[in-house]
């Protein structure tokens, strides 16, 4: 393609609101432009990369036996009300009304629509299992769109769904998709990990996220130093065995702490170790208030509370709610002398504490010498804290370390959450109605584009893997007023195209420096510069990722590029 005809507007300066490299470079190199906060137009260069990602996705999904379809982006509210998510999905769901005042939503996800579709068409076990997927724009009203394509309000996603007559069938297909996702992200050239995850608002159990390793990732991965174990930090179980010391239990004693409301203040003012303090937090579990206890050097994990109590929503109580429920403010609350009816749950580490310190449920006072087995009644112990670096790996191999990751894919075993709610039934071999057992499989296609850009760039621009780049080769005649250079460049352009390469030729009347700067920004794997030695049949080949420069004759170009651009 001739560069003069391609819409690829570049920027010399880094946009002020672009915080991370993928956002900066995709804007500067003319891959995309912002239309509104979190909403982008994909320009021709980005479209070429997106199409390559989509091709890989389609090939791997088709290999699992799934069929592609396309569902509407506009959803009637009735469908979401059937599943029960219209009222609970939250403010991220774009809601609107038509001219008849009927409620609709822009598709944030398609569980409801696909369940309705299959429910109306598939009535017998003989037509199961069934797997369907689509590639389509999704819409979520993010409170704070940021990081370009990594957290937007409109984005391109591959979402897939499977329907089964047995758990064994779902398990088998889940493994197929899991393998397909590994293939997809490997083929995209990404350094990633498959990690155990939480299903969140999607529902269901047994779920994995596919995380691209990156310092700008918003998720933390807990992984073993000695094995392939990896989990989202919120899902990693703590398997540490706590040993209770033989220290003599002392008598419970209330003491005044007028200016100590935090763990840090108790440490500083009273020379207490954080691991000797019981931290008490009020959480709202669905409509019930619960007091949760963790050791002072640990952090309470709300996802573990949600899973322990089989809750739909878990939220930390506000200061006002805490005072209303307990009768005192945050910083003075504790598990002793509680109002009647307050359920207490505690992390396993708390059970092993001896002569601990905790709030006295009285402003400006704490208790010391609190011994949970003696002083705290009706408490349920469980793993409630976030795992920490240095903890034993849950699989028993090595210890835990942390890394940041960008979520690019997520697979769920939904079970019967949607089929039961929406009457998605089939007749089994005995003629009885049964709900479909479902799976759900998503890939952020536009997010994958940004993730590749995050892992493949340098100080001069993008450095795409050769098979993912918008073009394989960039041919640059230095001086388009030089007939010989133009003639040689055109010959190279034609030869490479005929050999099956995707070639961009810079036919613009621009200075050489501008052309080279733009070429580096674009990240095209190989650049062929046709300059002063064109009359001798000699050109310069530069490999973008390595910076390697090769002087070559025109006749050698194809072989060299075939070896270098794979």
C-alpha positions as CSV (number, residue, x, y, z in Angstrom):
1,X,0.0,0.0,0.0
2,X,1.1,3.5,-0.7
3,X,1.6,5.6,2.4
4,X,0.3,8.7,0.8
5,X,-3.1,7.1,0.4
6,X,-3.3,5.5,3.9
7,X,-4.9,7.4,6.8
8,X,-2.3,7.2,9.5
9,X,-1.9,10.6,11.2
10,X,1.1,10.7,13.5
11,X,1.8,12.9,16.6
12,X,5.2,14.2,17.6
13,X,4.3,14.9,21.2
14,X,3.0,12.5,23.8
15,X,-0.7,13.3,24.5
16,X,-1.0,14.8,28.0
17,X,-3.6,12.3,29.2
18,X,-1.8,9.2,27.9
19,X,-0.3,7.5,31.0
20,X,1.1,4.3,29.7
21,X,3.2,3.3,26.7
22,X,0.6,1.5,24.7
23,X,-1.8,4.4,25.0
24,X,0.9,6.9,24.1
25,X,2.3,5.0,21.1
26,X,-1.0,3.9,19.6
27,X,-2.0,7.5,19.6
28,X,1.3,8.9,18.4
29,X,1.7,6.3,15.6
30,X,-1.8,6.9,14.3
31,X,-3.4,3.6,15.2
32,X,-6.3,5.2,17.0
33,X,-7.9,8.5,18.0
34,X,-10.1,9.3,21.0
35,X,-13.7,10.2,20.3
36,X,-14.8,10.6,23.9
37,X,-13.4,9.5,27.3
38,X,-12.9,5.7,27.0
39,X,-14.2,5.6,23.4
40,X,-11.8,5.3,20.4
41,X,-11.8,5.1,16.6
42,X,-9.6,2.4,15.3
43,X,-7.6,3.7,12.3
44,X,-6.4,1.6,9.4
45,X,-3.1,0.4,11.1
46,X,-5.0,-0.7,14.2
47,X,-7.6,-2.4,12.1
48,X,-5.0,-4.5,10.4
49,X,-3.6,-5.7,13.7
50,X,-7.1,-6.3,15.1
51,X,-8.0,-8.4,12.1
52,X,-4.9,-10.6,12.7
53,X,-5.9,-11.1,16.3
54,X,-9.5,-11.9,15.3
55,X,-8.2,-14.4,12.7
56,X,-6.2,-16.2,15.3
57,X,-9.2,-16.2,17.7
58,X,-11.5,-17.5,15.0
59,X,-9.1,-20.3,14.0
60,X,-8.6,-21.5,17.6
61,X,-12.3,-21.2,18.5
62,X,-13.4,-23.0,15.4
63,X,-11.0,-25.8,16.3
64,X,-12.9,-26.3,19.6
65,X,-16.1,-27.0,17.6
66,X,-17.7,-23.6,18.2
67,X,-19.7,-21.7,15.6
68,X,-19.6,-18.0,15.1
69,X,-22.7,-15.8,15.2
70,X,-23.5,-12.2,15.8
71,X,-26.0,-11.0,18.4
72,X,-27.5,-7.5,18.9
73,X,-25.7,-4.9,20.9
74,X,-29.1,-3.4,22.1
75,X,-30.8,-5.6,24.7
76,X,-34.4,-5.3,26.0
77,X,-34.5,-4.8,29.8
78,X,-37.0,-7.7,30.1
79,X,-34.2,-10.2,29.1
80,X,-31.9,-8.9,31.9
81,X,-34.8,-8.8,34.4
82,X,-35.4,-12.5,33.7
83,X,-31.8,-13.3,34.8
84,X,-32.1,-11.0,37.8
85,X,-29.2,-8.8,36.7
86,X,-31.1,-5.7,35.6
87,X,-31.2,-4.4,39.2
88,X,-27.9,-5.9,40.4
89,X,-25.4,-5.4,37.6
90,X,-24.6,-1.9,38.7
91,X,-23.9,1.5,37.2
92,X,-21.6,0.1,34.5
93,X,-24.6,-1.0,32.5
94,X,-25.6,1.6,29.9
95,X,-29.4,2.0,30.2
96,X,-31.6,3.8,27.8
97,X,-35.2,4.2,26.7
98,X,-36.7,4.0,23.2
99,X,-39.4,6.4,21.9
100,X,-42.1,4.2,23.5
101,X,-40.4,4.6,26.9
102,X,-39.3,0.9,27.0
103,X,-36.1,0.1,28.8
104,X,-33.0,-1.2,27.0
105,X,-29.3,-1.7,27.7
106,X,-26.2,-1.6,25.6
107,X,-24.6,-5.0,25.7
108,X,-22.0,-5.2,28.4
109,X,-22.1,-9.0,28.1
110,X,-24.4,-11.5,26.4
111,X,-25.4,-14.3,28.8
112,X,-29.0,-13.2,28.8
113,X,-29.3,-12.9,25.0
114,X,-27.6,-16.2,24.2
115,X,-29.6,-18.0,26.8
116,X,-32.8,-16.7,25.4
117,X,-31.7,-17.6,21.9
118,X,-30.8,-21.2,22.7
119,X,-33.8,-21.7,25.0
120,X,-36.1,-20.9,22.2
121,X,-34.3,-23.2,19.7
122,X,-32.7,-26.2,21.5
123,X,-35.2,-28.5,23.2
124,X,-33.5,-31.9,23.2
125,X,-30.3,-33.4,24.7
126,X,-29.6,-34.7,21.2
127,X,-28.6,-31.2,20.1
128,X,-26.1,-30.8,23.0
129,X,-23.4,-29.9,23.5
130,X,-23.5,-26.6,21.6
131,X,-20.9,-23.9,21.5
132,X,-21.3,-20.4,20.0
133,X,-19.2,-17.3,19.9
134,X,-19.2,-13.8,18.5
135,X,-16.7,-10.9,18.1
136,X,-18.5,-7.6,18.8
137,X,-18.3,-4.2,20.6
138,X,-19.2,-4.2,24.2
139,X,-20.3,-1.2,26.4
140,X,-19.5,-0.6,30.0
141,X,-19.9,2.8,31.7
142,X,-16.6,2.7,33.6
143,X,-16.4,5.2,36.4
144,X,-12.8,6.1,35.4
145,X,-11.8,5.1,31.9
146,X,-8.0,5.0,31.7
147,X,-5.0,3.5,30.1
148,X,-6.4,3.8,26.6
149,X,-7.7,0.5,25.4
150,X,-7.1,-1.3,28.7
151,X,-10.1,0.3,30.4
152,X,-12.6,1.8,28.0
153,X,-16.3,2.3,27.8
154,X,-16.6,0.7,24.4
155,X,-14.3,-2.2,23.4
156,X,-14.1,-5.1,21.1
157,X,-14.6,-8.5,22.7
158,X,-14.9,-12.2,21.7
159,X,-17.5,-13.8,23.9
160,X,-18.4,-17.4,23.7
161,X,-20.9,-19.7,25.4
162,X,-21.4,-23.4,25.6
163,X,-24.4,-25.5,26.6
164,X,-24.2,-29.0,28.0
165,X,-26.3,-31.9,29.3
166,X,-23.7,-32.9,32.0
167,X,-21.0,-31.5,34.1
168,X,-18.5,-33.9,32.5
169,X,-19.4,-32.4,29.1
170,X,-18.8,-28.9,30.3
171,X,-15.5,-29.9,31.9
172,X,-14.3,-31.4,28.7
173,X,-15.2,-28.4,26.6
174,X,-13.8,-26.0,29.2
175,X,-10.4,-27.7,28.8
176,X,-10.6,-27.4,25.0
177,X,-11.2,-23.6,25.3
178,X,-8.5,-23.3,28.0
179,X,-6.0,-24.9,25.6
180,X,-7.4,-22.7,22.7
181,X,-6.8,-19.6,24.8
182,X,-3.2,-20.6,25.5
183,X,-2.7,-21.1,21.8
184,X,-4.3,-17.7,21.0
185,X,-2.1,-15.7,23.3
186,X,1.1,-17.6,22.4
187,X,0.3,-17.0,18.7
188,X,-0.1,-13.3,19.5
189,X,3.4,-13.4,20.9
190,X,2.4,-12.6,24.5
191,X,4.1,-13.4,27.8
192,X,1.1,-14.5,29.9
193,X,-0.1,-16.6,32.7
194,X,-3.4,-18.5,33.2
195,X,-4.5,-17.8,36.8
196,X,-7.2,-19.0,39.1
197,X,-9.8,-16.2,39.4
198,X,-13.1,-15.0,40.8
199,X,-16.2,-15.0,38.6
200,X,-17.5,-11.7,40.0
201,X,-20.9,-10.5,38.6
202,X,-20.8,-13.3,36.0
203,X,-21.6,-16.0,38.5
204,X,-20.5,-19.6,38.4
205,X,-17.5,-21.4,39.7
206,X,-14.2,-22.7,38.4
207,X,-12.8,-19.8,36.4
208,X,-9.4,-18.7,35.1
209,X,-8.1,-15.4,33.9
210,X,-5.4,-15.1,31.3
211,X,-3.0,-12.3,32.4
212,X,-0.4,-10.6,30.2
213,X,2.6,-9.8,32.5
214,X,3.1,-6.0,32.6
215,X,4.0,-3.5,35.2
216,X,1.0,-1.3,34.2
217,X,-1.5,-4.2,34.9
218,X,-4.2,-3.4,37.3
219,X,-4.4,-7.0,38.6
220,X,-1.9,-8.7,40.9
221,X,-0.9,-12.2,40.2
222,X,0.3,-14.5,43.0
223,X,2.6,-17.2,41.6
224,X,4.8,-19.9,43.0
225,X,8.6,-19.4,42.7
226,X,9.0,-23.2,42.1
227,X,6.0,-24.3,40.1
228,X,3.4,-23.2,37.6
229,X,0.8,-22.3,40.2
230,X,-0.7,-18.9,39.6
231,X,-3.8,-17.1,40.8
232,X,-5.3,-13.7,41.0
233,X,-4.2,-12.4,44.4
234,X,-7.8,-12.2,45.6
235,X,-8.3,-15.9,45.0
236,X,-5.1,-17.5,46.2
237,X,-5.8,-19.5,49.4
238,X,-3.5,-19.2,52.4
239,X,-2.3,-22.6,53.5
240,X,0.1,-21.3,56.3
241,X,-0.3,-23.4,59.5
242,X,-0.3,-21.1,62.5
243,X,1.3,-22.4,65.7
244,X,0.0,-20.9,69.0
245,X,2.8,-19.9,71.3
246,X,3.2,-21.3,74.8
247,X,3.1,-17.8,76.3
248,X,1.1,-17.5,79.5
249,X,-2.4,-16.1,79.0
250,X,-2.7,-12.8,81.0
251,X,-5.9,-11.3,82.4
252,X,-8.0,-9.2,80.1
253,X,-7.4,-5.5,80.7
254,X,-9.0,-2.3,79.2
255,X,-6.6,0.6,78.6
256,X,-7.0,4.1,77.3
257,X,-6.0,4.9,73.8
258,X,-7.3,8.4,73.1
259,X,-5.3,9.2,70.0
260,X,-4.9,5.7,68.5
261,X,-7.4,4.8,65.8
262,X,-5.2,2.8,63.4
263,X,-2.8,-0.1,63.5
264,X,0.1,2.3,62.7
265,X,-0.8,4.6,65.6
266,X,-1.1,1.7,68.1
267,X,2.4,0.5,66.9
268,X,4.0,3.9,67.3
269,X,2.3,5.2,70.5
270,X,2.2,1.9,72.5
271,X,5.1,0.0,71.0
272,X,2.9,-2.8,69.8
273,X,3.7,-5.1,67.0
274,X,1.2,-5.2,64.2
275,X,1.0,-9.0,64.4
276,X,-0.2,-8.7,68.0
277,X,-3.2,-6.6,67.2
278,X,-6.6,-7.9,66.1
279,X,-8.0,-5.7,63.3
280,X,-11.8,-5.5,63.3
281,X,-13.9,-4.5,60.3
282,X,-17.6,-4.3,59.7
283,X,-18.7,-5.7,56.4
284,X,-22.2,-5.7,54.8
285,X,-22.9,-9.1,53.5
286,X,-25.9,-8.8,51.3
287,X,-28.3,-7.1,53.9
288,X,-26.5,-8.4,57.0
289,X,-23.7,-6.7,58.9
290,X,-20.8,-9.0,60.0
291,X,-17.7,-8.3,62.1
292,X,-14.6,-9.7,60.4
293,X,-11.3,-10.1,62.2
294,X,-7.8,-10.4,60.8
295,X,-4.3,-10.0,62.3
296,X,-3.0,-6.4,62.2
297,X,-0.3,-7.2,59.6
298,X,-2.8,-8.9,57.3
299,X,-5.4,-7.5,54.9
300,X,-9.0,-8.7,54.8
301,X,-10.1,-10.3,51.5
302,X,-13.8,-9.5,50.7
303,X,-13.9,-12.1,47.9
304,X,-13.1,-14.8,50.4
305,X,-15.9,-13.5,52.7
306,X,-18.3,-13.6,49.7
307,X,-17.3,-17.2,48.9
308,X,-17.4,-18.3,52.5
309,X,-20.9,-16.9,53.1
310,X,-22.2,-17.7,49.6
311,X,-23.1,-14.0,49.3
312,X,-24.0,-11.9,46.2
313,X,-22.5,-8.6,47.4
314,X,-19.9,-7.9,50.1
315,X,-19.1,-4.2,50.9
316,X,-17.1,-2.6,53.6
317,X,-19.4,-0.6,55.9
318,X,-19.0,3.1,55.9
319,X,-18.0,5.0,59.1
320,X,-21.6,6.0,59.6
321,X,-22.9,2.4,59.2
322,X,-20.2,1.1,61.5
323,X,-21.1,3.5,64.3
324,X,-24.8,2.8,63.8
325,X,-24.3,-1.0,64.0
326,X,-21.5,-1.3,66.7
327,X,-22.2,1.9,68.6
328,X,-18.6,3.2,68.3
329,X,-16.4,4.5,65.5
330,X,-13.9,2.7,63.3
331,X,-10.6,2.4,65.2
332,X,-12.3,1.5,68.5
333,X,-14.4,-1.5,67.5
334,X,-13.6,-5.1,68.5
335,X,-15.1,-8.5,69.0
336,X,-15.9,-8.1,72.8
337,X,-19.1,-6.6,74.2
338,X,-20.7,-6.5,70.8
339,X,-24.4,-5.7,70.3
340,X,-26.5,-8.8,70.2
341,X,-26.9,-10.5,66.9
342,X,-23.7,-9.5,65.2
343,X,-22.1,-12.5,63.5
344,X,-18.3,-12.8,63.9
345,X,-15.9,-14.4,61.4
346,X,-12.2,-14.4,61.7
347,X,-9.1,-15.4,59.7
348,X,-7.3,-18.5,60.8
349,X,-4.3,-16.5,62.0
350,X,-6.4,-14.9,64.7
351,X,-7.1,-18.2,66.4
352,X,-3.4,-18.6,67.2
353,X,-3.0,-15.2,68.8
354,X,-2.1,-14.9,72.4
355,X,-2.5,-11.8,74.6
356,X,-3.6,-9.7,71.6
357,X,-4.9,-6.1,71.5
358,X,-8.2,-5.1,70.0
359,X,-10.8,-2.3,70.2
360,X,-13.0,-2.2,73.2
361,X,-16.2,-0.9,71.5
362,X,-15.8,2.3,73.5
363,X,-14.4,5.5,72.1
364,X,-10.7,5.9,73.0
365,X,-10.2,2.5,74.6
366,X,-8.7,-0.9,73.7
367,X,-8.4,-4.2,75.4
368,X,-5.1,-6.0,75.8
369,X,-4.4,-9.6,76.7
370,X,-7.2,-10.8,74.5
371,X,-7.1,-14.5,73.9
372,X,-9.6,-15.6,71.2
373,X,-10.2,-19.1,72.5
374,X,-11.1,-17.6,75.9
375,X,-12.5,-14.2,75.2
376,X,-14.2,-14.3,71.8
377,X,-17.5,-16.3,71.6
378,X,-19.4,-17.7,68.6
379,X,-16.7,-17.0,66.1
380,X,-16.3,-18.8,62.8
381,X,-12.7,-19.3,61.6
382,X,-11.7,-19.5,57.9
383,X,-9.1,-18.3,55.4
384,X,-10.1,-14.6,55.1
385,X,-6.9,-12.7,54.3
386,X,-5.0,-11.8,51.2
387,X,-2.0,-14.0,50.5
388,X,1.3,-12.2,50.9
389,X,4.7,-12.5,49.2
390,X,6.8,-15.1,51.0
391,X,3.7,-17.2,52.1
392,X,3.8,-20.9,51.2
393,X,2.5,-21.6,47.7
394,X,-1.0,-23.2,47.9
395,X,0.3,-26.2,45.9
396,X,3.1,-26.7,48.5
397,X,5.9,-25.9,46.0
398,X,8.0,-22.9,46.8
399,X,6.7,-19.6,48.1
400,X,4.5,-16.8,46.7
401,X,5.8,-13.9,44.7
402,X,3.8,-11.1,43.0
403,X,3.6,-9.8,39.5
404,X,1.3,-7.3,37.8
405,X,-0.9,-8.5,34.9
406,X,-3.3,-7.2,32.3
407,X,-6.4,-9.4,32.0
408,X,-7.0,-10.3,28.3
409,X,-9.1,-13.4,28.7
410,X,-11.5,-15.1,31.2
411,X,-13.2,-18.5,31.1
412,X,-16.1,-19.5,33.5
413,X,-18.1,-22.5,34.3
414,X,-21.4,-20.8,34.8
415,X,-23.4,-23.9,35.7
416,X,-27.1,-23.4,35.7
417,X,-27.2,-19.8,36.9
418,X,-28.8,-18.4,33.8
419,X,-30.6,-21.4,32.4
420,X,-32.5,-21.9,35.7
421,X,-33.4,-18.2,36.0
422,X,-34.5,-17.9,32.4
423,X,-36.2,-21.3,31.8
424,X,-33.4,-22.6,29.6
425,X,-34.5,-26.2,29.6
426,X,-34.1,-29.3,27.4
427,X,-35.6,-32.7,27.5
428,X,-33.2,-35.4,28.7
429,X,-33.1,-39.0,27.5
430,X,-35.8,-39.9,30.0
431,X,-38.1,-37.1,28.7
432,X,-37.6,-34.8,31.8
433,X,-36.9,-31.1,31.7
434,X,-33.4,-30.2,32.7
435,X,-31.6,-26.8,32.8
436,X,-28.6,-26.4,30.4
437,X,-25.2,-26.5,32.1
438,X,-23.4,-23.5,30.7
439,X,-19.8,-22.2,30.2
440,X,-18.7,-18.7,29.2
441,X,-15.5,-17.7,27.5
442,X,-14.3,-14.1,26.8
443,X,-11.3,-12.4,25.2
444,X,-10.7,-8.7,25.1
445,X,-9.7,-8.3,21.4
446,X,-8.9,-4.6,21.6
447,X,-7.3,-5.1,25.0
448,X,-5.1,-7.8,23.5
449,X,-4.0,-5.2,20.9
450,X,-2.9,-2.8,23.7
451,X,-1.3,-5.7,25.7
452,X,0.9,-6.6,22.7
453,X,1.9,-2.9,22.4
454,X,2.7,-2.9,26.1
455,X,5.1,-5.8,25.7
456,X,6.5,-4.8,22.3
457,X,7.9,-1.3,22.2
458,X,11.1,0.7,22.7
459,X,12.0,4.4,23.1
460,X,11.4,5.0,19.5
461,X,8.0,3.4,19.0
462,X,6.2,0.1,18.6
463,X,8.1,-3.2,17.8
464,X,5.4,-5.6,16.7
465,X,6.0,-9.3,16.4
466,X,6.4,-9.8,12.7
467,X,3.2,-11.9,12.3
468,X,1.1,-9.3,14.2
469,X,2.4,-6.1,12.6
470,X,0.1,-4.1,10.2
471,X,2.7,-4.6,7.5
472,X,5.7,-6.9,7.1
473,X,8.0,-4.5,5.4
474,X,8.3,-0.7,5.1
475,X,10.0,0.4,1.8
476,X,11.4,4.0,2.0
477,X,12.8,5.8,-1.0
478,X,14.8,8.6,0.7
479,X,14.3,11.1,-2.1
480,X,11.1,10.7,-4.2
481,X,12.5,13.3,-6.6
482,X,15.2,10.9,-7.6
483,X,13.9,8.8,-10.4
484,X,16.3,5.9,-9.8
485,X,15.4,5.6,-6.1
486,X,11.7,5.7,-7.0
487,X,12.2,3.0,-9.7
488,X,14.2,0.7,-7.5
489,X,11.7,1.2,-4.6
490,X,8.7,0.4,-6.8
491,X,10.5,-2.7,-8.1
492,X,11.2,-3.9,-4.5
493,X,7.6,-3.1,-3.5
494,X,6.2,-5.2,-6.4
495,X,8.5,-8.1,-5.9
496,X,7.8,-8.4,-2.2
497,X,4.0,-8.1,-2.7
498,X,4.2,-10.9,-5.4
499,X,6.0,-13.0,-2.8
500,X,3.0,-12.7,-0.5
501,X,4.4,-10.0,1.9
502,X,2.2,-7.1,3.1
503,X,4.3,-4.0,2.1
504,X,4.0,-0.3,2.8
505,X,5.9,2.1,0.6
506,X,6.5,5.7,1.8
507,X,5.9,7.7,-1.4
508,X,5.4,10.9,0.5
509,X,7.4,14.1,-0.3
510,X,8.8,14.2,3.2
511,X,12.3,14.6,4.6
512,X,14.2,11.4,5.3
513,X,14.3,12.1,9.0
514,X,10.5,12.3,9.1
515,X,10.1,9.1,7.2
516,X,12.5,7.2,9.5
517,X,10.9,8.6,12.7
518,X,7.4,7.6,11.5
519,X,8.7,4.1,10.5
520,X,10.1,3.5,13.9
521,X,6.8,4.7,15.5
522,X,4.7,2.3,13.3
523,X,6.8,-0.7,14.5
524,X,6.9,-2.5,11.1
525,X,9.3,-5.4,11.5
526,X,11.6,-4.6,8.6
527,X,12.6,-1.4,6.8
528,X,14.2,-1.3,3.3
529,X,15.8,2.1,2.7
530,X,16.5,3.0,-0.9
531,X,19.1,5.8,-0.9
532,X,22.1,7.0,-2.7
533,X,23.4,3.6,-3.7
534,X,20.2,2.7,-5.5
535,X,22.0,3.2,-8.8
536,X,24.3,0.4,-7.8
537,X,21.4,-1.8,-6.9
538,X,22.2,-1.6,-3.2
539,X,19.8,-0.9,-0.3
540,X,19.8,-1.0,3.5
541,X,17.7,-3.4,5.5
542,X,17.0,-2.6,9.1
543,X,15.3,-5.1,11.5
544,X,13.0,-3.1,13.8
545,X,13.2,-5.2,16.9
546,X,16.9,-5.8,17.0
547,X,18.2,-2.7,15.2
548,X,20.3,-5.0,13.0
549,X,21.3,-3.2,9.7
550,X,22.2,-5.1,6.6
551,X,23.6,-3.8,3.3
552,X,22.1,-5.9,0.5
553,X,21.7,-6.0,-3.2
554,X,18.2,-5.7,-4.6
555,X,18.3,-9.4,-5.6
556,X,19.1,-10.5,-2.1
557,X,16.2,-8.6,-0.4
558,X,13.6,-11.3,-0.6
559,X,15.7,-14.0,0.8
560,X,17.0,-11.8,3.7
561,X,13.5,-10.7,4.6
562,X,12.2,-14.2,4.4
563,X,14.8,-15.2,7.0
564,X,14.4,-12.1,9.2
565,X,10.6,-11.4,9.0
566,X,8.9,-14.6,10.2
